[in-house]
């Protein structure tokens, strides 16, 4: 059974184990919450290239224009901090990681500007690693005692209409802050909202 994020609840936690599976160019893994930052920092050390921090959070209902059909895959805002070296990428994790791991709504991680490899941690303790050669990360997973399987069971395999999962926003007991306060607070570190419409050919 895995150590779940603080703000996530699942109906059958006894069916979930720390394991990973490789499918084409992606690693999918169930990861204990306490191991996430260690794995991401090791990923950072494996890459000697400019990095970026990524944060994906659900769009607030009031931010979606009236008459817009809601699409769960698109109703998220994605924020970046570009051009990080390994030291500053680790610093981002130190400043935000523990907070984000407690929250049940966000996805966050580290990406590479040159190789385009990424590591992300999202809802219900699912970690994904995107890579041209994902097999090179087998050693990383096993270093953190996560074993390989050919048939990973994630939380999504355990949900049904009668037994859904629950994920909620984390509000700091000390400050009252939540994930929606991060983009403004981290503008000074270069965090910006990704807007596809702003890209021109």
N, C-alpha and C positions, 0 to 999 in steps of 0.2 A: 504494500500500500504506500502511495506517495504522500509527501508532505505538501498539502495544498496551500495555495495563496490564501491570505487571511480573508479576503472578500469574495471567495468562491466557494460554493457548496455543490456537491454532486450526490446523486442518489445511491451510487454503488461504489464507494471509494475502494472497497476490498478487491475490485476487479482491475484496479490500475496499479501498475508497477513501473519502477524506473527502468526503462528499456529504450532502445532506439532501433529504427528501421531505415534502410536506404532504399529510396525509390527514384530511379534515374539520377537527376542532379540535386536531389534534396534529401537531407536527413530529417526525419521526424522523431521527436523524443519526448517521453514523459520525464520531467526533471523535478527533483525536490526543490522547493523554493529556496532553501538555504545554500544550494549549490550554484544558483544561476550566475551570480556575480563572479565567482571563481572561474566558471567555464568561459564567460565572456572575456575576462581579463586574459585568460590563456589564449583565446582566439586572437585578441589584440597582439599579443607577443609573437604570434605566428606570422604576422603581416608587417613587413617593412615597406609601407606605402601610406599615402594620405588616407585618413579614415573619416567617417562621418557618424554622427549620432542620429538616430531616428526615433521619433515618438509618434504613435498613431492613437488618436483618441476619438470617441464618437462625437459627431457634431451635435451641438445642443439643438433641441427641437426649435427654439426660437431663431436659430441661425439658418434654418432651411426655408427657402422662399415658399410662400403659399402656392398651392397647386402643384408642387413638385412631388412626383411619386417617390416614395421612400424605397431605396434600394440598400439593404444591409451591407452590401459590398462597397458601396460608394458613399454612404453617410458617415464617413470618417474624415477628419482632418489630419494631414500628415505634416509633421514638423521636422526640420533638419538643423543640425549644426555641422557645417562643412569644414573641410581642411584641417582636421585634427591630427596631431601626432599621437604616438602611443601614450605618452604621458597625459595629455589633455583628454584623450578618449577615456582613460582610466579615471581621470578626475570627474568626468561627467557621470560615470557609473557610481563613483563614491558619493557625489552630491545627490543624485536622483534615484539610484538603483533600489535602495531599500524601500523608499516611498512607493516606487512603481510596482515593486513585487507585491506589496500589500494590496494595491488597488486591483479590482476585478474587471475593469473595463478596457484598459490600455494594452497596447503592444509596443515594445521598445527593443532597441538593440543597436548593433554596430555594423556598419558596412564599409566596403573598401572601394575607393575611387578608381583604382586601376584594374584590379582583378574582378571587381563587381561581386565579390563574395559577401554574404551577409549572415549574421546570426541574430535571431529574433526570439523574444519570449512573450507569449500572449496569454489569452484566456485559458483557464483550467490547466495551467502548468505545461502547456505544449511549447516546446522549443523547436525551431526550424533553422537549419543551416543550408544555405544555397551556395553551391560550389560546382565548378567544372569537374572536379575530381573529389567527390564527397568521401571517398575511401580514405583520404589522408586525414580525416577527422575521426576515424575509428579509434586511433590511439588517444585522442583527446577525450572521447567519451569514456573509454575504459580507464583512463587516468582518474576519472571521477566516479568509478565503479558503476557505470551504466552499461549494461550488457546488451549485445546485439540480438535482435530477433527477426524472424521472417514474417511475423504477423503481429505487429504492434496494435494493442488495444488502447485507443485514446478515449477520453471522456465522451466524445461524440458518438462512439459506438455503444454507449450505455444509456443514452437518452431515448425517451419515447414520450408520447403525449401525456402519459400518466406519471412519468418520472423525469421531469426536466431538470436542468441544472439552474443554478442561481449565481449571478455575478453582480456585484454592486460596487458603487464608488467608495473609495476610501477617503475619509475626512480625518485629518490629523487631530488627535485629541489635544495636542499642545497648541497648535496654531490655527486650527480650523481650515487650513488650506487643503485643496484637492487638485486633481490633475488639470483642471481648467485654469488654475493659477500659474501653471508652469510656463506656458509660452510667453506671457508678458514678463514674468520674473527673469527669464533666461534670454530675453532679447539682447541684454548686455554681453552675452557670450556668443551672440551671432545666431540665435535660434530664429528661424523664419518659417512661415507657412508655405508649403508647396502648392503652387497654382498652375496646373497644366496649361490653362488658357493663356498664361503669360509667356509661354515658350513660342517663339516664332522661328520659322525655317530660315 
